[in-house]
Amino acid sequence: MNSRQQYVSAGPVDSLPTGTKRTLYADDVTIVLVNLDGELFALDDRCPHQGGPLSRGTLQDDALMCPWHCWTFEVRTGRPRWPETGWRATRYPVKVEDGQILVRIG
């Protein structure tokens, strides 16, 4: 991957039903994709606290809970819900083109 931002395919939009999440591996980045009521979001799969896999955590309404220490992040913004810290989950832009999910990395 070069230093420029690029979109990578995450598969067809119908492969990620509402209320589900899954992992995307793209180059050296691991991302968790989430579908909230038809809106798609992408976060770095590593919890900013100690690197726990957010993709293995629980999706609670619009927040994702890390399975290691229960730190919880808003999927739409990456902001922490619990505990209230300055640490955010890194977000990636998502778009849909021709029925395909595309995530911008880089």
Number of C-alpha atoms within 10 A of each C-alpha: 10 6 7 7 10 12 16 17 16 21 14 14 18 10 12 19 14 14 15 13 23 17 19 20 12 15 10 8 12 16 26 23 25 27 19 20 12 12 12 23 22 26 29 22 26 19 26 18 14 11 12 19 20 29 25 17 20 15 21 13 11 15 22 28 25 25 16 15 11 15 22 26 28 20 27 16 15 21 19 21 15 13 11 12 11 7 14 19 23 17 20 18 13 20 16 15 10 7 11 16 21 21 23 15 19 13
